[in-house]
Amino acid sequence: MALALGITAYRLYRYRVTRLLEVANMRTRIATDLHDDIGANLTRISILSEVAKQQFGNGKHESANPLSSIAEIARESVASMSDIVWAINPERDSLRDLTRKMRQHADEVFTLRNIDLQFNAPARNKI
C-alpha cells in the first residue's frame, strides 16, 4: 500500500513538473514571437513614418502632421510590446527583476512630472 501511494505521489509530482515546464516553454515562445514579429514591424512603421515625414513633409506644424502621429504611436507600441514581452518572459520571474522594472517605471513617470522620487527596495544581496 505504501509503495502504491509513493508511486502515485511520484507520478503526480512528475506530471506537475512537466506541466510547469510546458507553460514556461510556451511563455518563452510567446515572448520571442511577440518581440521578433510584432516588435520588428512596429519599429519598421516608426522608421518608415519618420523617413516619409522627412522626404514628403508638407510644411505643416510638427504636431499636426499625421506622419508624426504615426511615428509616435509606433514608438509607444514598441515600448508597450517590450513591457508585455518582459512580463511574460519566465526568465524575469524574480523579485530582483520586478524591483528593477518598478524602479525604472517609477523613475520615468515621476521624472517627466518633475517630482522627486525616493524608491525604497530591499538591498540587492537580499533579493
N, C-alpha and C positions, 0 to 999 in steps of 0.2 A: 504494500500500500504506500509506504514511504517512497519507494523507488518510482512508482507511477506518479505520485504527487511531485516529486523532484523533476521528472521528465516533463510533466505538464508545465511546471513553472519555468523550466528552461526554454521550452518551445514558445511560451508566451513572451518571455524576455527577448528571444531571438526575433520573434515577429515584430515586437515593438521597436527594436533597434533597426530592423530592416525598413520599417515604415518611416522612421525618423531620417534615415539616410536617403530614402526616396524623396522625401519632402525637401531636404537640404539640396539634393541634386536638382530638383525641379526649380527651386528658388534661384539657384546659380544659373541655370539655363535661361530663366526668365530675365534675370538681371543682365546677363550677357546679350540676349536678343534685344532687349529694350535699348541698352546702351549702344550696341552696334548699329542696329537698323534705324530706329526712330531718332536716336540722338544724332546720327550722321545726316539723316535727311533734314532735321531741323537746323543743323549747322549749315548745310548747303543752302537752305532757304534764307537764312540770315546773311550769309556771304553774298549770294546772288542778288538779294534786295539791296545790299549796300553797293554792289557794283552797278546795278541798274540805276540807283539813285545818283551815283557819281557820273555815269555816262549820259543818262537821259533826264537829269534833273531839270525841272521846268521853272526854276527860279522862285518857286513858292517858298513860303516860310518853312523852316525845318520841321516844326511841329505839325504843320498842316499837310505835309507831303505824305501820301499813302504808303510810299515805299519806306519811309521812316517808321511808320506804324507797323508794317510787316516785319521789318528788321527787329524792332523792339519786342514784338510778340514772339518771334522765333527765339530771340535770346532768353526771354522769360521762360519759354517752353523747354529750352535746353537746360536751364537751371532747375526747373521743376522735375524734369526727367532724371537729372542727376540725383536729386533728393529721393525720388522713388527708387532708383536703382540702389542707392545707398541703403535704403530702408529694407529692401527685400534680399539684400546680399547676406547670406548666412555667415560670412566671414566678419561681419560687423555686429555680431550678437554679443557684444561685451560692454560692460559698464564704462570702460575707458573710451571706446568709440562713441558711445552715446553722450558721454560728458563732453567730449571734444566737439561733437556736432552741435550740442546745445550751446556751448560757449561760442562757437562760430556764428550760429544763427542769432544769438542774443547780441553779439558784437555788431553784426550787420544792421540789425533793426535799430538799436539804440544809437549807434554812431551816426546814422542818417538823420536822426532827430536831435542831434547834439545833446544827448543825455549821457551823463557819466554812468559807467557800468562797473559794478563790482560783482564778479561771479565767483561764488564760493563752492568748491567741489572737493571731494577727498583728494589727498595727495596721490600722485601717480603711482607710487610704490604700494599704495593701499588698494588700488583699483584692480 
